[in-house]
Amino acid sequence: MPIQIQVEQLLGRSIECAREVAELTTRNRTGEHGRPLRDLIHNIECTGARQGVLQIFKAGVLYFSLVFATGFVLGSIRVLWIIPILGVRWAELMELPVMLVVTILAARWAARILMAHAGCAA
């Protein structure tokens, strides 16, 4: 039953939906029922594959927005105030660890929000 587990984890749906998709996949592979591929695709779409992709896209946009906004603000501060005092290299070296921490925290936060919306325990 590895198909059932993978489908359930990826789509964040109930076990019943995952069992149905796994059963249809197995039947199609063995040719037992001979259902057309479009029935399988329709059933996978009904379990929320589109919604899962949309949630991943939203998490990516959230991550990008947070990191871009932070970089914009820190870059403005660096160019306007820190470079005239310390120089280009030292200003960049001061900004680097802050941006590293922001990227890690933003990625964790976006992933946590994605998992919360999918119904998984974070």
N, CA, C and O atoms as CSV, one atom per row, in Angstrom:
chain,resi,resn,atom,element,x,y,z
A,1,MET,N,N,0.790,-1.214,0.000
A,1,MET,CA,C,0.000,0.000,0.000
A,1,MET,C,C,0.827,1.271,0.000
A,1,MET,O,O,0.373,2.265,0.567
A,2,PRO,N,N,2.008,1.307,-0.596
A,2,PRO,CA,C,2.760,2.563,-0.597
A,2,PRO,C,C,2.091,3.649,-1.417
A,2,PRO,O,O,2.295,4.832,-1.145
A,3,ILE,N,N,1.302,3.284,-2.409
A,3,ILE,CA,C,0.609,4.293,-3.216
A,3,ILE,C,C,-0.391,5.035,-2.337
A,3,ILE,O,O,-0.507,6.257,-2.423
A,4,GLN,N,N,-1.113,4.301,-1.494
A,4,GLN,CA,C,-2.101,4.909,-0.609
A,4,GLN,C,C,-1.448,5.919,0.314
A,4,GLN,O,O,-1.968,7.021,0.491
A,5,ILE,N,N,-0.333,5.566,0.896
A,5,ILE,CA,C,0.346,6.460,1.831
A,5,ILE,C,C,0.857,7.699,1.111
A,5,ILE,O,O,0.713,8.811,1.620
A,6,GLN,N,N,1.451,7.526,-0.064
A,6,GLN,CA,C,1.988,8.667,-0.806
A,6,GLN,C,C,0.874,9.608,-1.230
A,6,GLN,O,O,1.006,10.824,-1.084
A,7,VAL,N,N,-0.219,9.069,-1.752
A,7,VAL,CA,C,-1.316,9.917,-2.211
A,7,VAL,C,C,-1.913,10.669,-1.032
A,7,VAL,O,O,-2.197,11.863,-1.136
A,8,GLU,N,N,-2.108,9.979,0.092
A,8,GLU,CA,C,-2.691,10.641,1.262
A,8,GLU,C,C,-1.793,11.747,1.784
A,8,GLU,O,O,-2.284,12.817,2.143
A,9,GLN,N,N,-0.491,11.516,1.834
A,9,GLN,CA,C,0.420,12.527,2.343
A,9,GLN,C,C,0.519,13.705,1.394
A,9,GLN,O,O,0.536,14.852,1.841
A,10,LEU,N,N,0.583,13.453,0.106
A,10,LEU,CA,C,0.736,14.549,-0.850
A,10,LEU,C,C,-0.515,15.397,-0.955
A,10,LEU,O,O,-0.427,16.622,-1.045
A,11,LEU,N,N,-1.653,14.777,-0.944
A,11,LEU,CA,C,-2.881,15.531,-1.152
A,11,LEU,C,C,-3.527,15.971,0.154
A,11,LEU,O,O,-4.396,16.843,0.149
A,12,GLY,N,N,-3.115,15.380,1.272
A,12,GLY,CA,C,-3.689,15.761,2.547
A,12,GLY,C,C,-5.158,15.406,2.659
A,12,GLY,O,O,-5.920,16.137,3.291
A,13,ARG,N,N,-5.563,14.325,2.075
A,13,ARG,CA,C,-6.967,13.918,2.075
A,13,ARG,C,C,-7.162,12.711,2.969
A,13,ARG,O,O,-6.205,12.170,3.521
A,14,SER,N,N,-8.403,12.298,3.106
A,14,SER,CA,C,-8.741,11.188,3.982
A,14,SER,C,C,-8.256,9.864,3.418
A,14,SER,O,O,-7.923,9.761,2.237
A,15,ILE,N,N,-8.221,8.860,4.271
A,15,ILE,CA,C,-7.754,7.533,3.863
A,15,ILE,C,C,-8.689,6.937,2.820
A,15,ILE,O,O,-8.239,6.211,1.933
A,16,GLU,N,N,-9.968,7.228,2.913
A,16,GLU,CA,C,-10.920,6.663,1.953
A,16,GLU,C,C,-10.613,7.123,0.537
A,16,GLU,O,O,-10.634,6.320,-0.396
A,17,CYS,N,N,-10.330,8.407,0.370
A,17,CYS,CA,C,-9.993,8.925,-0.953
A,17,CYS,C,C,-8.689,8.312,-1.458
A,17,CYS,O,O,-8.572,7.957,-2.631
A,18,ALA,N,N,-7.710,8.191,-0.560
A,18,ALA,CA,C,-6.431,7.613,-0.951
A,18,ALA,C,C,-6.590,6.145,-1.329
A,18,ALA,O,O,-5.955,5.677,-2.273
A,19,ARG,N,N,-7.443,5.406,-0.590
A,19,ARG,CA,C,-7.684,4.001,-0.937
A,19,ARG,C,C,-8.324,3.885,-2.310
A,19,ARG,O,O,-7.966,3.011,-3.099
A,20,GLU,N,N,-9.267,4.765,-2.591
A,20,GLU,CA,C,-9.944,4.716,-3.886
A,20,GLU,C,C,-8.967,4.976,-5.022
A,20,GLU,O,O,-8.994,4.277,-6.035
A,21,VAL,N,N,-8.103,5.976,-4.862
A,21,VAL,CA,C,-7.114,6.279,-5.898
A,21,VAL,C,C,-6.131,5.128,-6.046
A,21,VAL,O,O,-5.780,4.756,-7.165
A,22,ALA,N,N,-5.678,4.554,-4.917
A,22,ALA,CA,C,-4.743,3.428,-4.983
A,22,ALA,C,C,-5.386,2.222,-5.638
A,22,ALA,O,O,-4.742,1.512,-6.410
A,23,GLU,N,N,-6.659,1.986,-5.332
A,23,GLU,CA,C,-7.371,0.865,-5.929
A,23,GLU,C,C,-7.524,1.048,-7.429
A,23,GLU,O,O,-7.325,0.106,-8.197
A,24,LEU,N,N,-7.877,2.260,-7.850
A,24,LEU,CA,C,-7.998,2.530,-9.281
A,24,LEU,C,C,-6.654,2.399,-9.985
A,24,LEU,O,O,-6.578,1.887,-11.102
A,25,THR,N,N,-5.593,2.864,-9.325
A,25,THR,CA,C,-4.259,2.752,-9.917
A,25,THR,C,C,-3.867,1.292,-10.081
A,25,THR,O,O,-3.343,0.904,-11.125
A,26,THR,N,N,-4.115,0.481,-9.062
A,26,THR,CA,C,-3.783,-0.937,-9.134
A,26,THR,C,C,-4.607,-1.623,-10.211
A,26,THR,O,O,-4.084,-2.425,-10.985
A,27,ARG,N,N,-5.883,-1.309,-10.260
A,27,ARG,CA,C,-6.736,-1.928,-11.281
A,27,ARG,C,C,-6.276,-1.545,-12.680
A,27,ARG,O,O,-6.278,-2.382,-13.582
A,28,ASN,N,N,-5.886,-0.302,-12.868
A,28,ASN,CA,C,-5.437,0.116,-14.194
A,28,ASN,C,C,-4.120,-0.544,-14.578
A,28,ASN,O,O,-3.912,-0.872,-15.746
A,29,ARG,N,N,-3.225,-0.745,-13.605
A,29,ARG,CA,C,-1.945,-1.379,-13.909
A,29,ARG,C,C,-2.142,-2.834,-14.303
A,29,ARG,O,O,-1.511,-3.315,-15.244
A,30,THR,N,N,-3.011,-3.536,-13.591
A,30,THR,CA,C,-3.208,-4.948,-13.870
A,30,THR,C,C,-4.157,-5.168,-15.037
A,30,THR,O,O,-4.204,-6.263,-15.598
A,31,GLY,N,N,-4.900,-4.161,-15.402
A,31,GLY,CA,C,-5.850,-4.296,-16.498
A,31,GLY,C,C,-7.075,-5.098,-16.102
A,31,GLY,O,O,-7.828,-5.562,-16.958
A,32,GLU,N,N,-7.273,-5.261,-14.790
A,32,GLU,CA,C,-8.354,-6.094,-14.292
A,32,GLU,C,C,-9.721,-5.540,-14.699
A,32,GLU,O,O,-10.573,-6.269,-15.209
A,33,HIS,N,N,-9.913,-4.249,-14.466
A,33,HIS,CA,C,-11.183,-3.633,-14.821
A,33,HIS,C,C,-11.126,-2.924,-16.166
A,33,HIS,O,O,-12.147,-2.754,-16.832
A,34,GLY,N,N,-9.937,-2.517,-16.555
A,34,GLY,CA,C,-9.781,-1.851,-17.833
A,34,GLY,C,C,-10.401,-0.471,-17.885
A,34,GLY,O,O,-10.822,-0.030,-18.954
A,35,ARG,N,N,-10.468,0.230,-16.752
A,35,ARG,CA,C,-11.005,1.591,-16.768
A,35,ARG,C,C,-10.081,2.495,-17.570
A,35,ARG,O,O,-8.860,2.348,-17.507
A,36,PRO,N,N,-10.649,3.423,-18.319
A,36,PRO,CA,C,-9.793,4.340,-19.078
A,36,PRO,C,C,-9.002,5.258,-18.160
A,36,PRO,O,O,-9.371,5.480,-17.007
A,37,LEU,N,N,-7.927,5.776,-18.684
A,37,LEU,CA,C,-7.042,6.648,-17.917
A,37,LEU,C,C,-7.747,7.927,-17.494
A,37,LEU,O,O,-7.434,8.476,-16.437
A,38,ARG,N,N,-8.681,8.410,-18.282
A,38,ARG,CA,C,-9.358,9.659,-17.904
A,38,ARG,C,C,-10.181,9.498,-16.635
A,38,ARG,O,O,-10.348,10.469,-15.897
A,39,ASP,N,N,-10.713,8.281,-16.348
A,39,ASP,CA,C,-11.411,8.060,-15.080
A,39,ASP,C,C,-10.447,8.194,-13.906
A,39,ASP,O,O,-10.784,8.776,-12.875
A,40,LEU,N,N,-9.245,7.649,-14.075
A,40,LEU,CA,C,-8.244,7.756,-13.029
A,40,LEU,C,C,-7.850,9.210,-12.812
A,40,LEU,O,O,-7.756,9.662,-11.670
A,41,ILE,N,N,-7.619,9.946,-13.891
A,41,ILE,CA,C,-7.246,11.357,-13.770
A,41,ILE,C,C,-8.373,12.151,-13.116
A,41,ILE,O,O,-8.122,13.012,-12.273
A,42,HIS,N,N,-9.613,11.860,-13.505
A,42,HIS,CA,C,-10.751,12.553,-12.904
A,42,HIS,C,C,-10.822,12.289,-11.402
A,42,HIS,O,O,-11.069,13.210,-10.623
A,43,ASN,N,N,-10.607,11.046,-10.992
A,43,ASN,CA,C,-10.666,10.719,-9.564
A,43,ASN,C,C,-9.536,11.377,-8.791
A,43,ASN,O,O,-9.738,11.808,-7.656
A,44,ILE,N,N,-8.358,11.462,-9.378
A,44,ILE,CA,C,-7.245,12.132,-8.703
A,44,ILE,C,C,-7.542,13.619,-8.567
A,44,ILE,O,O,-7.259,14.205,-7.522
A,45,GLU,N,N,-8.107,14.243,-9.602
A,45,GLU,CA,C,-8.451,15.660,-9.522
A,45,GLU,C,C,-9.528,15.902,-8.480
A,45,GLU,O,O,-9.518,16.937,-7.814
A,46,CYS,N,N,-10.457,14.966,-8.326
A,46,CYS,CA,C,-11.520,15.130,-7.344
A,46,CYS,C,C,-10.992,15.058,-5.918
A,46,CYS,O,O,-11.604,15.613,-5.006
A,47,THR,N,N,-9.863,14.384,-5.713
A,47,THR,CA,C,-9.333,14.284,-4.356
A,47,THR,C,C,-8.592,15.541,-3.936
A,47,THR,O,O,-8.172,15.643,-2.783
A,48,GLY,N,N,-8.420,16.484,-4.822
A,48,GLY,CA,C,-7.843,17.750,-4.411
A,48,GLY,C,C,-6.440,18.005,-4.895
A,48,GLY,O,O,-5.713,18.783,-4.277
A,49,ALA,N,N,-6.029,17.371,-5.989
A,49,ALA,CA,C,-4.670,17.601,-6.483
A,49,ALA,C,C,-4.487,19.059,-6.882
A,49,ALA,O,O,-3.432,19.645,-6.639
A,50,ARG,N,N,-5.497,19.636,-7.486
A,50,ARG,CA,C,-5.400,21.043,-7.885
A,50,ARG,C,C,-5.288,21.946,-6.662
A,50,ARG,O,O,-4.520,22.908,-6.650
A,51,GLN,N,N,-6.066,21.621,-5.639
A,51,GLN,CA,C,-6.016,22.424,-4.421
A,51,GLN,C,C,-4.649,22.308,-3.759
A,51,GLN,O,O,-4.140,23.289,-3.217
A,52,GLY,N,N,-4.047,21.118,-3.797
A,52,GLY,CA,C,-2.714,20.930,-3.228
A,52,GLY,C,C,-1.674,21.754,-3.956
A,52,GLY,O,O,-0.809,22.364,-3.328
A,53,VAL,N,N,-1.752,21.775,-5.279
A,53,VAL,CA,C,-0.813,22.570,-6.069
A,53,VAL,C,C,-1.007,24.048,-5.783
A,53,VAL,O,O,-0.034,24.798,-5.702
A,54,LEU,N,N,-2.243,24.472,-5.632
A,54,LEU,CA,C,-2.527,25.874,-5.323
A,54,LEU,C,C,-1.964,26.258,-3.954
A,54,LEU,O,O,-1.438,27.358,-3.786
A,55,GLN,N,N,-2.071,25.357,-2.977
A,55,GLN,CA,C,-1.517,25.640,-1.651
A,55,GLN,C,C,0.003,25.760,-1.704
A,55,GLN,O,O,0.582,26.628,-1.052
A,56,ILE,N,N,0.646,24.895,-2.476
A,56,ILE,CA,C,2.103,24.967,-2.622
A,56,ILE,C,C,2.495,26.279,-3.293
A,56,ILE,O,O,3.468,26.917,-2.890
A,57,PHE,N,N,1.747,26.683,-4.310
A,57,PHE,CA,C,2.026,27.942,-4.993
A,57,PHE,C,C,1.871,29.122,-4.035
A,57,PHE,O,O,2.685,30.046,-4.046
A,58,LYS,N,N,0.826,29.089,-3.208
A,58,LYS,CA,C,0.611,30.167,-2.232
A,58,LYS,C,C,1.762,30.233,-1.229
A,58,LYS,O,O,2.214,31.320,-0.869
A,59,ALA,N,N,2.232,29.075,-0.780
A,59,ALA,CA,C,3.359,29.058,0.155
A,59,ALA,C,C,4.615,29.624,-0.508
A,59,ALA,O,O,5.380,30.342,0.137
A,60,GLY,N,N,4.834,29.314,-1.777
A,60,GLY,CA,C,5.987,29.852,-2.500
A,60,GLY,C,C,5.904,31.355,-2.666
A,60,GLY,O,O,6.903,32.059,-2.521
A,61,VAL,N,N,4.718,31.845,-2.968
A,61,VAL,CA,C,4.528,33.291,-3.105
A,61,VAL,C,C,4.727,33.982,-1.757
A,61,VAL,O,O,5.323,35.057,-1.691
A,62,LEU,N,N,4.236,33.373,-0.695
A,62,LEU,CA,C,4.433,33.930,0.641
A,62,LEU,C,C,5.915,33.999,0.985
A,62,LEU,O,O,6.391,35.022,1.477
A,63,TYR,N,N,6.645,32.921,0.732
A,63,TYR,CA,C,8.084,32.885,1.005
A,63,TYR,C,C,8.820,33.954,0.196
A,63,TYR,O,O,9.634,34.701,0.739
A,64,PHE,N,N,8.529,34.020,-1.098
A,64,PHE,CA,C,9.175,35.010,-1.957
A,64,PHE,C,C,8.884,36.426,-1.469
A,64,PHE,O,O,9.785,37.263,-1.416
A,65,SER,N,N,7.632,36.694,-1.115
A,65,SER,CA,C,7.255,38.040,-0.675
A,65,SER,C,C,7.996,38.450,0.596
A,65,SER,O,O,8.480,39.576,0.706
A,66,LEU,N,N,8.079,37.533,1.545
A,66,LEU,CA,C,8.770,37.847,2.803
A,66,LEU,C,C,10.251,38.127,2.577
A,66,LEU,O,O,10.785,39.112,3.087
A,67,VAL,N,N,10.911,37.263,1.815
A,67,VAL,CA,C,12.347,37.425,1.594
A,67,VAL,C,C,12.625,38.656,0.728
A,67,VAL,O,O,13.575,39.395,0.987
A,68,PHE,N,N,11.808,38.876,-0.289
A,68,PHE,CA,C,12.014,40.033,-1.159
A,68,PHE,C,C,11.812,41.336,-0.393
A,68,PHE,O,O,12.604,42.268,-0.528
A,69,ALA,N,N,10.757,41.400,0.406
A,69,ALA,CA,C,10.488,42.624,1.171
A,69,ALA,C,C,11.610,42.900,2.180
A,69,ALA,O,O,12.043,44.040,2.347
A,70,THR,N,N,12.065,41.852,2.839
A,70,THR,CA,C,13.165,42.025,3.793
A,70,THR,C,C,14.440,42.483,3.082
A,70,THR,O,O,15.139,43.374,3.565
A,71,GLY,N,N,14.733,41.877,1.946
A,71,GLY,CA,C,15.910,42.279,1.176
A,71,GLY,C,C,15.818,43.716,0.684
A,71,GLY,O,O,16.812,44.441,0.658
A,72,PHE,N,N,14.619,44.116,0.296
A,72,PHE,CA,C,14.427,45.493,-0.161
A,72,PHE,C,C,14.679,46.485,0.966
A,72,PHE,O,O,15.366,47.489,0.780
A,73,VAL,N,N,14.117,46.197,2.136
A,73,VAL,CA,C,14.282,47.108,3.276
A,73,VAL,C,C,15.747,47.138,3.721
A,73,VAL,O,O,16.317,48.212,3.910
A,74,LEU,N,N,16.355,45.953,3.889
A,74,LEU,CA,C,17.752,45.919,4.320
A,74,LEU,C,C,18.698,46.512,3.277
A,74,LEU,O,O,19.691,47.154,3.620
A,75,GLY,N,N,18.383,46.292,2.011
A,75,GLY,CA,C,19.210,46.872,0.955
A,75,GLY,C,C,19.145,48.385,0.947
A,75,GLY,O,O,20.153,49.059,0.734
A,76,SER,N,N,17.960,48.913,1.181
A,76,SER,CA,C,17.819,50.377,1.253
A,76,SER,C,C,18.600,50.950,2.429
A,76,SER,O,O,19.284,51.965,2.298
A,77,ILE,N,N,18.492,50.293,3.571
A,77,ILE,CA,C,19.249,50.743,4.744
A,77,ILE,C,C,20.745,50.651,4.476
A,77,ILE,O,O,21.510,51.549,4.828
A,78,ARG,N,N,21.150,49.551,3.847
A,78,ARG,CA,C,22.580,49.352,3.564
A,78,ARG,C,C,23.116,50.446,2.643
A,78,ARG,O,O,24.170,51.027,2.905
A,79,VAL,N,N,22.393,50.718,1.576
A,79,VAL,CA,C,22.881,51.693,0.588
A,79,VAL,C,C,22.845,53.114,1.136
A,79,VAL,O,O,23.783,53.882,0.920
A,80,LEU,N,N,21.782,53.470,1.840
A,80,LEU,CA,C,21.627,54.855,2.283
A,80,LEU,C,C,22.460,55.210,3.510
A,80,LEU,O,O,22.960,56.331,3.607
A,81,TRP,N,N,22.620,54.269,4.456
A,81,TRP,CA,C,23.261,54.638,5.711
A,81,TRP,C,C,24.553,53.883,6.025
A,81,TRP,O,O,25.497,54.472,6.552
A,82,ILE,N,N,24.606,52.603,5.710
A,82,ILE,CA,C,25.767,51.816,6.155
A,82,ILE,C,C,26.955,51.935,5.202
A,82,ILE,O,O,28.097,52.013,5.653
A,83,ILE,N,N,26.704,51.949,3.896
A,83,ILE,CA,C,27.811,52.048,2.937
A,83,ILE,C,C,28.616,53.332,3.121
A,83,ILE,O,O,29.846,53.267,3.100
A,84,PRO,N,N,27.989,54.497,3.301
A,84,PRO,CA,C,28.812,55.705,3.497
A,84,PRO,C,C,29.697,55.659,4.746
A,84,PRO,O,O,30.743,56.306,4.794
A,85,ILE,N,N,29.279,54.900,5.743
A,85,ILE,CA,C,30.055,54.847,6.989
A,85,ILE,C,C,31.130,53.759,6.935
A,85,ILE,O,O,32.291,54.026,7.244
A,86,LEU,N,N,30.756,52.536,6.545
A,86,LEU,CA,C,31.668,51.395,6.630
A,86,LEU,C,C,32.242,50.926,5.296
A,86,LEU,O,O,33.253,50.223,5.274
A,87,GLY,N,N,31.629,51.294,4.213
A,87,GLY,CA,C,32.074,50.822,2.906
A,87,GLY,C,C,31.202,49.671,2.405
A,87,GLY,O,O,30.408,49.096,3.150
A,88,VAL,N,N,31.372,49.355,1.125
A,88,VAL,CA,C,30.510,48.380,0.466
A,88,VAL,C,C,30.671,46.986,1.066
A,88,VAL,O,O,29.684,46.343,1.423
A,89,ARG,N,N,31.910,46.522,1.177
A,89,ARG,CA,C,32.148,45.150,1.623
A,89,ARG,C,C,31.623,44.899,3.027
A,89,ARG,O,O,30.964,43.885,3.257
A,90,TRP,N,N,31.897,45.796,3.976
A,90,TRP,CA,C,31.448,45.599,5.347
A,90,TRP,C,C,29.922,45.705,5.454
A,90,TRP,O,O,29.307,45.011,6.264
A,91,ALA,N,N,29.332,46.546,4.662
A,91,ALA,CA,C,27.869,46.660,4.666
A,91,ALA,C,C,27.224,45.363,4.177
A,91,ALA,O,O,26.238,44.900,4.750
A,92,GLU,N,N,27.784,44.783,3.120
A,92,GLU,CA,C,27.270,43.509,2.620
A,92,GLU,C,C,27.464,42.396,3.644
A,92,GLU,O,O,26.581,41.560,3.833
A,93,LEU,N,N,28.617,42.387,4.300
A,93,LEU,CA,C,28.877,41.360,5.310
A,93,LEU,C,C,27.967,41.502,6.526
A,93,LEU,O,O,27.671,40.510,7.192
A,94,MET,N,N,27.528,42.702,6.819
A,94,MET,CA,C,26.572,42.899,7.909
A,94,MET,C,C,25.171,42.427,7.518
A,94,MET,O,O,24.428,41.904,8.349
A,95,GLU,N,N,24.822,42.615,6.261
A,95,GLU,CA,C,23.495,42.239,5.792
A,95,GLU,C,C,23.364,40.729,5.592
A,95,GLU,O,O,22.274,40.179,5.753
A,96,LEU,N,N,24.427,40.073,5.255
A,96,LEU,CA,C,24.401,38.652,4.911
A,96,LEU,C,C,23.808,37.756,5.995
A,96,LEU,O,O,22.898,36.989,5.683
A,97,PRO,N,N,24.262,37.802,7.245
A,97,PRO,CA,C,23.668,36.890,8.242
A,97,PRO,C,C,22.197,37.171,8.522
A,97,PRO,O,O,21.425,36.254,8.802
A,98,VAL,N,N,21.816,38.433,8.446
A,98,VAL,CA,C,20.408,38.767,8.673
A,98,VAL,C,C,19.544,38.158,7.579
A,98,VAL,O,O,18.490,37.591,7.867
A,99,MET,N,N,19.975,38.269,6.331
A,99,MET,CA,C,19.214,37.687,5.224
A,99,MET,C,C,19.202,36.157,5.298
A,99,MET,O,O,18.201,35.531,4.952
A,100,LEU,N,N,20.283,35.565,5.738
A,100,LEU,CA,C,20.324,34.110,5.885
A,100,LEU,C,C,19.292,33.642,6.909
A,100,LEU,O,O,18.561,32.682,6.666
A,101,VAL,N,N,19.236,34.314,8.040
A,101,VAL,CA,C,18.260,33.956,9.071
A,101,VAL,C,C,16.834,34.187,8.572
A,101,VAL,O,O,15.946,33.377,8.836
A,102,VAL,N,N,16.617,35.274,7.860
A,102,VAL,CA,C,15.278,35.576,7.346
A,102,VAL,C,C,14.838,34.520,6.346
A,102,VAL,O,O,13.683,34.094,6.381
A,103,THR,N,N,15.723,34.084,5.457
A,103,THR,CA,C,15.342,33.061,4.476
A,103,THR,C,C,14.998,31.740,5.155
A,103,THR,O,O,14.050,31.066,4.750
A,104,ILE,N,N,15.748,31.368,6.170
A,104,ILE,CA,C,15.461,30.113,6.874
A,104,ILE,C,C,14.130,30.211,7.621
A,104,ILE,O,O,13.305,29.301,7.538
A,105,LEU,N,N,13.919,31.301,8.343
A,105,LEU,CA,C,12.682,31.458,9.096
A,105,LEU,C,C,11.469,31.580,8.176
A,105,LEU,O,O,10.406,31.036,8.478
A,106,ALA,N,N,11.618,32.284,7.061
A,106,ALA,CA,C,10.504,32.423,6.121
A,106,ALA,C,C,10.158,31.076,5.491
A,106,ALA,O,O,8.981,30.773,5.295
A,107,ALA,N,N,11.165,30.266,5.172
A,107,ALA,CA,C,10.902,28.947,4.596
A,107,ALA,C,C,10.190,28.057,5.611
A,107,ALA,O,O,9.242,27.352,5.262
A,108,ARG,N,N,10.640,28.086,6.857
A,108,ARG,CA,C,9.986,27.271,7.889
A,108,ARG,C,C,8.549,27.731,8.116
A,108,ARG,O,O,7.643,26.911,8.264
A,109,TRP,N,N,8.349,29.041,8.142
A,109,TRP,CA,C,7.017,29.579,8.378
A,109,TRP,C,C,6.069,29.243,7.235
A,109,TRP,O,O,4.926,28.849,7.466
A,110,ALA,N,N,6.546,29.400,5.996
A,110,ALA,CA,C,5.708,29.086,4.840
A,110,ALA,C,C,5.368,27.593,4.807
A,110,ALA,O,O,4.239,27.222,4.485
A,111,ALA,N,N,6.330,26.747,5.134
A,111,ALA,CA,C,6.066,25.303,5.166
A,111,ALA,C,C,5.090,24.954,6.277
A,111,ALA,O,O,4.225,24.097,6.096
A,112,ARG,N,N,5.219,25.604,7.417
A,112,ARG,CA,C,4.307,25.343,8.533
A,112,ARG,C,C,2.885,25.765,8.173
A,112,ARG,O,O,1.932,25.063,8.511
A,113,ILE,N,N,2.732,26.882,7.504
A,113,ILE,CA,C,1.400,27.335,7.087
A,113,ILE,C,C,0.830,26.376,6.050
A,113,ILE,O,O,-0.358,26.057,6.089
A,114,LEU,N,N,1.667,25.913,5.123
A,114,LEU,CA,C,1.215,24.954,4.112
A,114,LEU,C,C,0.735,23.674,4.781
A,114,LEU,O,O,-0.307,23.140,4.403
A,115,MET,N,N,1.468,23.174,5.762
A,115,MET,CA,C,1.085,21.942,6.448
A,115,MET,C,C,-0.188,22.152,7.270
A,115,MET,O,O,-1.013,21.244,7.372
A,116,ALA,N,N,-0.353,23.334,7.854
A,116,ALA,CA,C,-1.553,23.606,8.648
A,116,ALA,C,C,-2.796,23.630,7.759
A,116,ALA,O,O,-3.854,23.141,8.156
A,117,HIS,N,N,-2.672,24.194,6.565
A,117,HIS,CA,C,-3.800,24.239,5.647
A,117,HIS,C,C,-4.108,22.866,5.062
A,117,HIS,O,O,-5.246,22.592,4.681
A,118,ALA,N,N,-3.094,22.002,4.989
A,118,ALA,CA,C,-3.297,20.654,4.459
A,118,ALA,C,C,-3.877,19.730,5.517
A,118,ALA,O,O,-4.313,18.624,5.200
A,119,GLY,N,N,-3.888,20.174,6.779
A,119,GLY,CA,C,-4.458,19.367,7.839
A,119,GLY,C,C,-3.458,18.432,8.484
A,119,GLY,O,O,-3.852,17.524,9.215
A,120,CYS,N,N,-2.180,18.627,8.235
A,120,CYS,CA,C,-1.147,17.772,8.833
A,120,CYS,C,C,-0.653,18.415,10.108
A,120,CYS,O,O,-0.782,19.624,10.300
A,121,ALA,N,N,-0.090,17.605,10.973
A,121,ALA,CA,C,0.513,18.129,12.211
A,121,ALA,C,C,1.917,18.605,11.902
A,121,ALA,O,O,2.711,17.872,11.312
A,122,ALA,N,N,2.227,19.831,12.299
A,122,ALA,CA,C,3.549,20.379,12.019
A,122,ALA,C,C,4.505,20.122,13.148
A,122,ALA,O,O,5.668,20.519,13.074
